[in-house]
Amino acid sequence: MPAHNPASELAAFVDSHFGHRGLVPEAVIAESWYRSVTQHRLDPSVHPTDNMLSAAEIRQLQAQHQAYLTLASQGVSGLARRVADAGFAVLLSDAAGVTLDARLPADAGHFTGSGLVVGARWDESIAGTNGIGTALASQQALTIHRQEHFLASNARLSCSVSPIFDSHNHLLGCLNATCLYNDGPKQAQHLTLQLVTLYARLIENAHFRQRYRDCLTLAVKPCDGDADLAAEQLLALDEGGRIVGANRAAFNSNPHALLGLRIEQVLSADIDQLLALTQGGARGTQLYDACQVTGLEVGLRVPRAYRPCASTAPAASANAHPTLDQLAGGDPQLQHAVTRLRKVLDKDIALLLSGETGTGKEAFARALHQASARSARPFVALNCAAIPEALIESELFGYRPGSFTGADRKGMKGKLEQANGGTLFLDEIGDMPADLQTRLLRVLAERELVALGAATPVRLDIQVISATHQDLTARIATHQFREDLYYRLCGMRITLPALRERSDRAHVIEGLLARLAPGLHLSASAHAALLAYSWPGNIRQLLNALRQGAALAEGGCIELADLPAELQLGQVEPSRTICATPQLGQQVEEAEADHLLTLLRRTQWNMSAAAQAAGISRSTLYRKIRRHGIVQPNRQGH
Ligand SMILES: Nc1ncnc2c1ncn2[C@@H]1O[C@H](COP(=O)(O)OP(=O)(O)OP(=O)(O)O)[C@@H](O)[C@H]1O
């Protein structure tokens, strides 16, 4: 078994495994084998020992996924009834590859002996190439037949698996049908895979209907007689006709940024036209407009208990994390950056995001994670400026039980370990203390972590995304930041433009307002003030201004007077004006320190609450606290 091997040696290893059996692996399977060797460092002949959860962990996980389990249960039973006679077990997993439900056929003993039980971990990092783990990693339906399994101990299984997605296109888990000792060719599993995929779609559609039972929903399918009934698209709309949820078929036909689009951007009819075509949408009925809208059969469902989605869905979508396309908006510089980022996603390249506070660095990191093959794995953020220096080490690297006096009895997993398999976002990386820079560099280079007090290292497979508002090259020049760590973190660097530099400011303002408060609009003077302001706090500040405007607005329109005072004062850029006169600058500094101190006292030194009250991020608050030399009373002298 090759370890640390060059690509050609690895390819030869995989080829020889399949070649001996006269097989040619599909690309998705070969890639999974490469991952099993290079990322997960597994050995085909070694069966994992940590592949089962304890009974208590299983109970906890099932309770956590209660809604999903209940919803999927009928689909799992239906599939099991259809395939049990043919000797198949049916399993349902969560998005991390742990089986939550298992329906076994008559000779159950063989199946349980093969790990086909509730609480088994089929994640690729544990079991290598296998049906559930590889369907989750590749986000596609597939069959892993016998010797295609990475671990020799799984080579008796033939598994046909489909991922299951929620109405925001995020993975919920997998549906799997497995048979044992099937000597037939893989092609014989084709119909099984089709059946599993069909049931996965049924579960997704049930999830969609349940979630949007009180909302306007649209069912769309071509009028064409050859159209596939199982490919019916389902869309949930808010009151203004904006898409707030969809099923897999809809995401497949509109892969980019479906959520948040207006229905007229997808169909050639807006919400009013649809309601008119379906005679106003009588309550509790499902009305069809056959073939009048772009050759599509469109059914609008107006539930009996209809309450406009505006009361729930927009709030949810306003809080939902923006996608990469939504973040790029209409700005050519950002769109170009997103195109480049998509190309390097999943290529094991560390990314460094720079930009002023509030430009969306963390939002970008989250969107990159969501767009990557790691989206079902954890996204873990560590703000290096927001925690005291002394705590960064244990936060990042963790510790084992009893490793130092005062340590938590149970030990603590550090952020690096928590992020294993997923993405670690290191915010304000420029503030990382020097000695920890050295330790981080070693961990990233060796891809192994030894937690404080631990005897053995943990293998790490993480995508690292860092962010900074500082000029790291200047910090390198003054020896405050390690140059070698910089190059390790900066496989590719993207600079996010300040809001005042963005050419699509009007688009950003409208987009945010539509998400925050659908139906509200801006008066001409409010719109002009928002466009002309210099936004030192960037999108975060704009969001706060729009929130205030929406809260104060009357009659559906945000007036200039509803916006924060600085916007009404004219279009000055506060920081530049202040710096022009040192004395005034000094006064403003003092006023800011007083203001922050008041907020900190009022919130009893709760940093998140104080930052929110000040309309700045926690890291900016920490920076300001340090700059003004503010010290919490009971921390004095430490
Ligand atoms: N293009 C965008 N569209 C919608 N919301 C956005 C966009 N960019 C940022 N946001 C939102 O603005 C807020 C600030 O963004 P974020 O925290 O990512 O900024 P940041 O650059 O990481 O800030 P800081 O450097 O202060 O930590 C968040 O609520 C984020 O969801």
PDBQT file of the ligand as one rigid body, heavy atoms in Angstrom, charges set to zero:
ROOT
HETATM    1  N1  LIG A 701     -22.735  40.465  -0.736  1.00  0.00    +0.000 N 
HETATM    2  C1  LIG A 701     -23.428  40.289   0.388  1.00  0.00    +0.000 A 
HETATM    3  N2  LIG A 701     -24.745  40.114   0.329  1.00  0.00    +0.000 NA
HETATM    4  C2  LIG A 701     -25.456  39.962   1.458  1.00  0.00    +0.000 A 
HETATM    5  N3  LIG A 701     -24.953  39.987   2.698  1.00  0.00    +0.000 NA
HETATM    6  C3  LIG A 701     -23.641  40.155   2.814  1.00  0.00    +0.000 A 
HETATM    7  C4  LIG A 701     -22.792  40.309   1.679  1.00  0.00    +0.000 A 
HETATM    8  N4  LIG A 701     -21.525  40.457   2.100  1.00  0.00    +0.000 NA
HETATM    9  C5  LIG A 701     -21.572  40.422   3.445  1.00  0.00    +0.000 A 
HETATM   10  N5  LIG A 701     -22.833  40.221   3.863  1.00  0.00    +0.000 N 
HETATM   11  C6  LIG A 701     -23.279  40.199   5.253  1.00  0.00    +0.000 C 
HETATM   12  O1  LIG A 701     -22.634  41.314   5.884  1.00  0.00    +0.000 OA
HETATM   13  C7  LIG A 701     -22.258  40.986   7.226  1.00  0.00    +0.000 C 
HETATM   14  C8  LIG A 701     -20.766  41.206   7.394  1.00  0.00    +0.000 C 
HETATM   15  O2  LIG A 701     -20.067  40.267   6.620  1.00  0.00    +0.000 OA
HETATM   16  P1  LIG A 701     -18.800  39.446   7.190  1.00  0.00    +0.000 P 
HETATM   17  O3  LIG A 701     -18.927  39.209   8.651  1.00  0.00    +0.000 OA
HETATM   18  O4  LIG A 701     -18.593  38.278   6.294  1.00  0.00    +0.000 OA
HETATM   19  O5  LIG A 701     -17.649  40.539   6.946  1.00  0.00    +0.000 OA
HETATM   20  P2  LIG A 701     -16.106  40.447   7.290  1.00  0.00    +0.000 P 
HETATM   21  O6  LIG A 701     -15.391  41.032   6.130  1.00  0.00    +0.000 OA
HETATM   22  O7  LIG A 701     -15.747  39.041   7.675  1.00  0.00    +0.000 OA
HETATM   23  O8  LIG A 701     -16.036  41.422   8.544  1.00  0.00    +0.000 OA
HETATM   24  P3  LIG A 701     -14.895  41.539   9.699  1.00  0.00    +0.000 P 
HETATM   25  O9  LIG A 701     -13.580  41.748   8.996  1.00  0.00    +0.000 OA
HETATM   26  O10 LIG A 701     -15.323  42.742  10.468  1.00  0.00    +0.000 OA
HETATM   27  O11 LIG A 701     -14.965  40.260  10.478  1.00  0.00    +0.000 OA
HETATM   28  C9  LIG A 701     -22.702  39.558   7.442  1.00  0.00    +0.000 C 
HETATM   29  O12 LIG A 701     -23.981  39.593   8.048  1.00  0.00    +0.000 OA
HETATM   30  C10 LIG A 701     -22.809  38.991   6.028  1.00  0.00    +0.000 C 
HETATM   31  O13 LIG A 701     -23.750  37.934   5.946  1.00  0.00    +0.000 OA
ENDROOT
TORSDOF 0
